[in-house]
Amino acid sequence: MSPKILVTGGAGYIGSHTVRQLAEAGYDVVVYDNLSTGSASAVIGGELIVASLENQALINKVFAQHGFDAVLHFAASLSVPESLAAPLNYYANNTRNTLNLLQACQTFGVKKFIFSSTAAVYGQPQVNPVTELSPTQPINPYGNSKLMSEKMIQDFAQASGCRYVILRYFNVAGADPTGKLGQSAKKAEHLIKVACDAALGRSPSVSIFGTDFATPDGSGIRDYIHVEDLASAHVDALHYLEAGNDSEIFNCGYGQGYSVREVLEMVKSISGVDFPVIEITRRPGDPACVIAGTDKIRSILAWQPRYNSLETIVTTALNWEKKLIALAALEKNLAQQNFQLGALLTEHKIISETELEQALQEQLLNGRKLGEILVQKAMISAQNLERFLLEQTWRRQGVWLQLPTAT
Ligand SMILES: NC(=O)c1ccc[n+]([C@@H]2O[C@H](COP(=O)([O-])OP(=O)(O)OC[C@H]3O[C@@H](n4cnc5c(N)ncnc54)[C@H](O)[C@@H]3O)[C@@H](O)[C@H]2O)c1
């Protein structure tokens, strides 16, 4: 039987890439996600339970039902500005809900735990590259909430014999190269996402916060890691724990930095769009340079990144954003078509308003075309449907001539 793995936040950006890789590696995956920023369609290869980690009783029920071999904990809130404005929400969703999860691990004897932490626990590092032994001094509630979770996991492990891997992610970007998964959260604030939006005309410009840092071009330098490589680090971490190894903390980055200007130039060059860039003052607390020391993860987990190139990161991110735009247009088009077809059919009294509503509800459930549903329910003949679809097209093109009323 395949090992059963719980993935909290598995409908989100990084979680969904990891779920797919775990499923491909033969694990039996259960995703626990409240879909606050994730989406059900991103869960490929796992069972989705839509629920919140606030609900201890429900968490316990899911643990009792499934008997998990390991837990991967991605679920969290992760906006630094939001955490400054509403810190208690961050301690609740990130710290307290991690406690809920650990409580279930204790009750049900789960002995392997993998946690999504962040470079934000290092605060403003004085020395680069940042190693796992660098001081942890978060400078915002988000970083604090994650560091507090780390401490709870460590203390719990010490007392219970549960072993953990804490992965501290640097700047995660890019998307699945096959185009099935990517960053979908509407509020995402990451530089590459924001630059892609500008390149695709969804925002007017990109701001550089600070051009007077002590870096070669004056803008901040960060270590960007492709989401597929980060996902594979989780599979490696799970193998590591399964092999009986000790608890560890690993940085996840490439050990290589790119400045904001370099990233923007790459997005411009790949998209072919010279979007406006506005230079403004530094944001409080933004360090000049943060680069991961990656010797530990490469040597102990034998992690082998496959997408270590800014060009690949930006290309996959841009392709994903294009896909999202095309999907949104398609959805809008479908909604318009439904509306028009529904209006036509009720106007001609082929179906009643109530029948239309029922058919639309069914469509929402099974995703089939409205016309197909009506034909299947014998509310309209296939021949008549064709005629109305034609009328719909003509009306849309503005060349509508009144057809004889269909029978
Ligand atoms: N994206 C980054 O650059 C980055 C960097 C460092 C660390 N991280 C960490 O990685 C993890 C995943 O981040 P992401 O970028 O995939 O974010 P995301 O918002 O796409 O995913 C988070 C998922 O958790 C779910 N969730 C949130 N609160 C929940 C709750 N109470 N109960 C159940 N589900 C809940 C959301 O619906 C979402 O699917 C987070 O823990 C984050 O702190 C992310």
The ligand as an SDF file (V2000), in Angstrom:
LIG
                    3D

 44 48  0  0  0  0  0  0  0  0999 V2000
    5.2460   31.9100   -2.2140 N   0  0  0  0  0  0  0  0  0  0  0  0
    6.3930   32.2090   -1.6520 C   0  0  0  0  0  0  0  0  0  0  0  0
    7.2310   32.9150   -2.2510 O   0  0  0  0  0  0  0  0  0  0  0  0
    6.7560   31.6700   -0.2790 C   0  0  0  0  0  0  0  0  0  0  0  0
    8.0030   32.0120    0.2620 C   0  0  0  0  0  0  0  0  0  0  0  0
    8.3260   31.5100    1.5030 C   0  0  0  0  0  0  0  0  0  0  0  0
    7.4600   30.6720    2.1800 C   0  0  0  0  0  0  0  0  0  0  0  0
    6.2520   30.3710    1.6470 N   0  0  0  0  0  0  0  0  0  0  0  0
    5.3500   29.4870    2.4060 C   0  0  0  0  0  0  0  0  0  0  0  0
    4.8700   28.4810    1.5420 O   0  0  0  0  0  0  0  0  0  0  0  0
    3.5610   28.0800    1.8990 C   0  0  0  0  0  0  0  0  0  0  0  0
    2.6740   28.0410    0.6820 C   0  0  0  0  0  0  0  0  0  0  0  0
    2.6660   29.3020    0.0560 O   0  0  0  0  0  0  0  0  0  0  0  0
    1.9960   29.5460   -1.3710 P   0  0  0  0  0  0  0  0  0  0  0  0
    2.8160   30.5630   -2.0860 O   0  0  0  0  0  0  0  0  0  0  0  0
    1.7140   28.2500   -2.0310 O   0  0  0  0  0  0  0  0  0  0  0  0
    0.6530   30.2530   -0.9100 O   0  0  0  0  0  0  0  0  0  0  0  0
   -0.8620   29.9950   -1.3510 P   0  0  0  0  0  0  0  0  0  0  0  0
   -1.6440   31.1030   -0.7460 O   0  0  0  0  0  0  0  0  0  0  0  0
   -0.9560   29.7700   -2.8110 O   0  0  0  0  0  0  0  0  0  0  0  0
   -1.1830   28.6280   -0.5960 O   0  0  0  0  0  0  0  0  0  0  0  0
   -1.6150   28.5450    0.7210 C   0  0  0  0  0  0  0  0  0  0  0  0
   -2.7490   27.5360    0.7680 C   0  0  0  0  0  0  0  0  0  0  0  0
   -3.1780   27.3540    2.1200 O   0  0  0  0  0  0  0  0  0  0  0  0
   -4.5990   27.4070    2.1740 C   0  0  0  0  0  0  0  0  0  0  0  0
   -4.9670   27.8570    3.5180 N   0  0  0  0  0  0  0  0  0  0  0  0
   -4.6710   29.0430    4.1180 C   0  0  0  0  0  0  0  0  0  0  0  0
   -5.1860   29.0760    5.3550 N   0  0  0  0  0  0  0  0  0  0  0  0
   -5.7900   27.8800    5.5710 C   0  0  0  0  0  0  0  0  0  0  0  0
   -6.4980   27.3160    6.6670 C   0  0  0  0  0  0  0  0  0  0  0  0
   -6.7110   27.9910    7.7880 N   0  0  0  0  0  0  0  0  0  0  0  0
   -6.9880   26.0620    6.5380 N   0  0  0  0  0  0  0  0  0  0  0  0
   -6.8090   25.3470    5.3970 C   0  0  0  0  0  0  0  0  0  0  0  0
   -6.1460   25.8380    4.3210 N   0  0  0  0  0  0  0  0  0  0  0  0
   -5.6590   27.1000    4.4050 C   0  0  0  0  0  0  0  0  0  0  0  0
   -4.9930   28.3590    1.0620 C   0  0  0  0  0  0  0  0  0  0  0  0
   -6.3220   28.1860    0.6000 O   0  0  0  0  0  0  0  0  0  0  0  0
   -3.9680   28.0020   -0.0240 C   0  0  0  0  0  0  0  0  0  0  0  0
   -4.4350   26.9710   -0.8570 O   0  0  0  0  0  0  0  0  0  0  0  0
    3.1190   29.0460    2.9990 C   0  0  0  0  0  0  0  0  0  0  0  0
    3.2530   28.3940    4.2430 O   0  0  0  0  0  0  0  0  0  0  0  0
    4.1110   30.1950    2.9080 C   0  0  0  0  0  0  0  0  0  0  0  0
    4.3180   30.8190    4.1510 O   0  0  0  0  0  0  0  0  0  0  0  0
    5.8620   30.8540    0.4280 C   0  0  0  0  0  0  0  0  0  0  0  0
  1  2  1  0
  2  3  2  0
  2  4  1  0
  4  5  1  0
  4 44  2  0
  5  6  2  0
  6  7  1  0
  7  8  2  0
  8  9  1  0
  8 44  1  0
  9 10  1  0
  9 42  1  0
 10 11  1  0
 11 12  1  0
 11 40  1  0
 12 13  1  0
 13 14  1  0
 14 15  2  0
 14 16  1  0
 14 17  1  0
 17 18  1  0
 18 19  2  0
 18 20  1  0
 18 21  1  0
 21 22  1  0
 22 23  1  0
 23 24  1  0
 23 38  1  0
 24 25  1  0
 25 26  1  0
 25 36  1  0
 26 27  1  0
 26 35  1  0
 27 28  2  0
 28 29  1  0
 29 30  1  0
 29 35  2  0
 30 31  1  0
 30 32  2  0
 32 33  1  0
 33 34  2  0
 34 35  1  0
 36 37  1  0
 36 38  1  0
 38 39  1  0
 40 41  1  0
 40 42  1  0
 42 43  1  0
M  CHG  2   8   1  16  -1
M  END
$$$$
